[in-house]
Amino acid sequence: MIVAIHQPNYVPWLGYFHKMAAADVFVLLDDVQFTKNSFINRVRVLGPNGPRWMSVPVTVSLGDPIMEVMPAQLDWTSRHRDILRQAYRRAPAFEAVWPEISVLYASVPVADLATVNRHFIDGLGARLAIETKTLLSSEIETGDASGTERLTKIVSAVAPGGIYLSGHGGGKYQDEAAFEAAGITLRYDRFCHPRYDQLTSEFVEGLSVLDAVFFLGWNETRAILKTA
């Protein structure tokens, strides 16, 4: 069984869903500390003048875990829908995909940021035919473990002797020997960002998965996740 672990990011990029699709279980680190200016509450989209940030306003105190961070304003979903409509209304697949994306925003629960982000991750994942099961790290007992030790404990609890699928950047900070000692196979997700026509002169990588959905539609986005 393959397990991937990541913070619950806000409408994340294609690489996030690529790793999710490659795993059997995807654990969302909802009880780790919220990081300011990260992808936990913001993401880039392609506006009329180039890439721009789309951020969820939050109320947070230093050290708060993501599961305790609350959106600061009730109308942020309406503003984000307006941003997306203006940014992508001329994209080829806009008319076909907008109704479902609009409903996804209209049905955001009034809850903490981890729950809000899981709503988008699960909703978009299901629409992209990703059958991976999502779990919350707060529901998995790991004691006081942190860093690599905590990752090994999560994988061991979910899939003893299984495979941990890491992002390719994980090799810079993870203790690979610790995974071997825990009987876990360490594997890296090799994602190569696909190119598609964004109606711009220069392709912009790393945008929200919604960028691909608006330009390609659900089916083509699903297909490139399988081949990237």
C-alpha positions as CSV (number, residue, x, y, z in Angstrom):
1,M,0.0,0.0,0.0
2,I,1.3,3.4,-0.9
3,V,0.9,6.3,1.5
4,A,1.4,10.0,0.7
5,I,1.4,12.8,3.4
6,H,1.0,16.5,2.9
7,Q,-0.4,19.7,4.5
8,P,-4.0,20.4,3.3
9,N,-3.3,23.1,0.8
10,Y,-5.9,25.4,-0.8
11,V,-7.0,24.3,-4.3
12,P,-3.5,23.1,-4.9
13,W,-1.4,22.7,-8.1
14,L,-1.3,19.7,-10.5
15,G,1.7,18.1,-8.7
16,Y,-0.3,17.8,-5.5
17,F,-3.1,15.8,-7.2
18,H,-0.5,13.8,-9.2
19,K,1.0,12.6,-5.9
20,M,-2.5,12.0,-4.5
21,A,-3.5,9.9,-7.5
22,A,-0.4,7.8,-7.2
23,A,-1.2,6.8,-3.6
24,D,-3.7,4.5,-2.0
25,V,-4.0,6.7,1.1
26,F,-3.4,10.4,1.3
27,V,-2.9,11.8,4.8
28,L,-3.6,15.5,5.4
29,L,-1.4,17.0,8.1
30,D,-4.1,19.0,9.7
31,D,-2.5,19.2,13.2
32,V,0.8,20.8,12.1
33,Q,1.6,24.4,12.6
34,F,0.1,26.9,10.2
35,T,2.7,28.6,8.1
36,K,2.2,32.2,7.0
37,N,2.7,33.0,3.3
38,S,2.5,29.3,2.4
39,F,0.2,27.4,0.0
40,I,-2.0,26.4,3.0
41,N,-4.3,29.4,2.5
42,R,-3.3,30.8,-0.9
43,V,-2.6,29.7,-4.4
44,R,-1.7,31.4,-7.7
45,V,-4.1,31.7,-10.6
46,L,-3.7,33.2,-14.0
47,G,-5.3,36.7,-14.1
48,P,-5.6,39.0,-17.1
49,N,-2.3,40.6,-16.3
50,G,-0.4,37.4,-15.4
51,P,-0.2,35.2,-12.3
52,R,-1.8,36.6,-9.1
53,W,-2.4,35.3,-5.6
54,M,-5.8,34.2,-4.4
55,S,-5.7,34.0,-0.6
56,V,-8.1,32.9,2.1
57,P,-8.1,35.5,4.8
58,V,-7.5,33.9,8.2
59,T,-7.5,34.6,11.9
60,V,-4.4,32.9,13.4
61,S,-2.1,33.1,16.4
62,L,1.5,32.1,16.4
63,G,1.8,28.4,16.7
64,D,-1.8,27.5,15.8
65,P,-2.3,24.2,14.0
66,I,-4.1,24.3,10.7
67,M,-7.1,22.6,12.2
68,E,-7.6,25.6,14.5
69,V,-7.2,28.4,11.9
70,M,-10.4,29.9,10.9
71,P,-11.3,32.0,7.8
72,A,-11.5,35.6,8.9
73,Q,-14.4,36.7,6.6
74,L,-17.6,35.0,5.6
75,D,-17.7,36.4,2.0
76,W,-14.2,35.2,0.8
77,T,-15.8,32.4,-1.2
78,S,-17.8,34.9,-3.2
79,R,-14.8,37.0,-3.9
80,H,-12.8,34.0,-5.0
81,R,-15.5,33.0,-7.4
82,D,-15.5,36.5,-8.9
83,I,-11.7,36.3,-9.3
84,L,-11.9,33.0,-11.0
85,R,-14.8,34.0,-13.3
86,Q,-12.9,37.1,-14.4
87,A,-9.6,35.3,-14.8
88,Y,-10.9,32.3,-16.8
89,R,-14.1,33.4,-18.5
90,R,-12.4,33.2,-21.9
91,A,-10.7,29.9,-21.3
92,P,-11.9,27.1,-23.7
93,A,-13.5,24.9,-21.0
94,F,-14.9,27.6,-18.8
95,E,-18.6,27.2,-19.7
96,A,-18.4,23.4,-19.3
97,V,-16.6,23.3,-15.9
98,W,-17.8,26.6,-14.2
99,P,-21.1,25.3,-12.9
100,E,-19.4,22.5,-10.9
101,I,-16.6,24.8,-9.6
102,S,-19.2,27.4,-8.6
103,V,-21.1,24.8,-6.7
104,L,-17.9,23.6,-5.0
105,Y,-17.4,27.2,-3.7
106,A,-21.0,27.7,-2.8
107,S,-20.9,24.5,-0.6
108,V,-17.8,25.4,1.4
109,P,-18.4,24.5,5.0
110,V,-18.2,27.1,7.7
111,A,-15.3,25.5,9.5
112,D,-11.6,25.6,10.1
113,L,-9.1,25.9,7.2
114,A,-8.1,22.2,7.2
115,T,-11.8,21.3,6.8
116,V,-12.3,23.9,4.1
117,N,-9.2,22.8,2.1
118,R,-10.2,19.1,2.5
119,H,-13.5,20.1,0.9
120,F,-11.7,21.3,-2.2
121,I,-9.2,18.5,-2.3
122,D,-11.8,15.7,-2.0
123,G,-14.2,17.5,-4.3
124,L,-11.7,18.2,-7.1
125,G,-10.1,14.8,-6.5
126,A,-13.4,13.0,-7.0
127,R,-14.2,15.0,-10.1
128,L,-10.8,14.0,-11.5
129,A,-11.5,10.3,-10.9
130,I,-9.0,10.0,-8.1
131,E,-10.1,7.2,-5.8
132,T,-7.4,7.7,-3.1
133,K,-8.7,7.7,0.5
134,T,-7.9,10.8,2.5
135,L,-7.2,10.7,6.3
136,L,-6.4,13.3,8.8
137,S,-3.1,13.1,10.8
138,S,-5.0,14.3,13.9
139,E,-6.8,11.0,13.9
140,I,-3.6,9.0,13.9
141,E,-1.7,8.4,17.1
142,T,2.0,9.4,16.8
143,G,2.8,10.6,20.3
144,D,5.3,13.4,20.5
145,A,7.1,12.4,17.3
146,S,8.1,15.1,14.7
147,G,9.9,15.3,11.4
148,T,10.8,12.0,9.7
149,E,9.9,10.0,12.8
150,R,6.4,11.3,12.7
151,L,6.1,10.4,9.0
152,T,7.3,6.8,9.6
153,K,4.8,6.5,12.5
154,I,1.9,7.7,10.3
155,V,2.8,5.3,7.5
156,S,3.3,2.4,10.0
157,A,-0.1,3.1,11.5
158,V,-1.9,3.3,8.1
159,A,0.0,0.6,6.2
160,P,2.6,-1.4,8.2
161,G,5.5,-2.3,5.9
162,G,4.1,-0.1,3.1
163,I,5.5,2.5,0.8
164,Y,5.9,6.2,1.6
165,L,5.5,8.4,-1.5
166,S,7.4,11.6,-1.0
167,G,7.6,14.7,-3.1
168,H,10.9,14.9,-5.0
169,G,12.1,17.7,-2.7
170,G,11.8,15.5,0.4
171,G,15.3,14.0,-0.2
172,K,16.8,17.3,1.1
173,Y,15.5,16.9,4.6
174,Q,14.3,13.3,5.2
175,D,16.3,10.7,7.0
176,E,16.1,7.8,4.5
177,A,17.7,5.4,6.9
178,A,14.8,6.0,9.3
179,F,12.3,4.7,6.8
180,E,14.4,1.6,6.2
181,A,14.7,1.0,9.9
182,A,10.9,1.2,10.2
183,G,10.4,-1.3,7.4
184,I,9.0,1.3,5.0
185,T,10.0,1.6,1.4
186,L,10.7,5.2,0.4
187,R,9.7,6.3,-3.1
188,Y,9.8,9.7,-4.7
189,D,7.0,11.1,-6.9
190,R,8.6,12.3,-10.1
191,F,6.2,14.8,-11.5
192,C,7.0,16.6,-14.8
193,H,4.7,19.6,-15.2
194,P,2.8,19.3,-18.5
195,R,2.5,22.2,-20.9
196,Y,-0.9,23.3,-22.4
197,D,-2.2,26.4,-24.1
198,Q,-2.9,29.1,-21.6
199,L,-3.6,31.7,-24.3
200,T,-0.4,33.5,-23.2
201,S,3.0,33.9,-24.8
202,E,4.8,32.1,-22.0
203,F,3.6,29.1,-20.0
204,V,3.2,29.6,-16.3
205,E,3.8,26.5,-14.1
206,G,2.7,25.8,-10.5
207,L,-0.8,27.4,-10.7
208,S,-3.9,26.0,-9.0
209,V,-5.2,22.8,-10.6
210,L,-8.2,24.9,-11.6
211,D,-6.0,26.6,-14.3
212,A,-5.7,23.3,-16.1
213,V,-9.4,22.5,-15.6
214,F,-10.5,25.8,-17.1
215,F,-8.2,25.4,-20.1
216,L,-8.5,21.7,-20.7
217,G,-11.6,20.5,-19.0
218,W,-12.1,17.6,-16.5
219,N,-11.2,14.7,-18.9
220,E,-8.0,16.2,-20.3
221,T,-6.8,17.3,-16.9
222,R,-7.5,13.8,-15.6
223,A,-5.5,12.3,-18.5
224,I,-2.4,14.5,-18.0
225,L,-2.4,13.6,-14.3
226,K,-2.0,10.0,-15.3
227,T,0.9,10.7,-17.8
228,A,2.8,13.6,-16.2
